[in-house]
Amino acid sequence: MTREWTRRFLSAPERLTEMLELYRSMGLEVRTEKPSAEELGEQCTGCVESGCGSSMVIYTRPLERKQ
């Protein structure tokens, strides 16, 4: 099984904790990153710099199984 990270979505701050708990309850490893203007595209540059600055991109992958 591959353990590559899968980008899920851009989460608003008020829903971030809930979504992280949900993915963890599904047995997934979770990480977050701030969105970059390059990742979201030209049309989102102003939003990332102003409105979405506190939002986070959620990534998941299967937990590593200990042998």
C-alpha positions, 0 to 999 in steps of 0.5 A: 500500500502506498503512503503518499499524501492525498490533498483533501481540501482547503478548510476554514479555521472554524471547521479545521479541528472537526475535519482533522478529528474525522480523518483521524477517526477513519484511521488516517494520518493527517497534516496541514499546510497553509495554502500558497497562491501558486497552488491555488492559481492566479484567480485566488492570489488576493484571497490567499493574501487577505481572506483565506490567510487562516485557512489550511489545506488538509492532507491525509495518508494511511497510517503506517502499520507496525510489523 
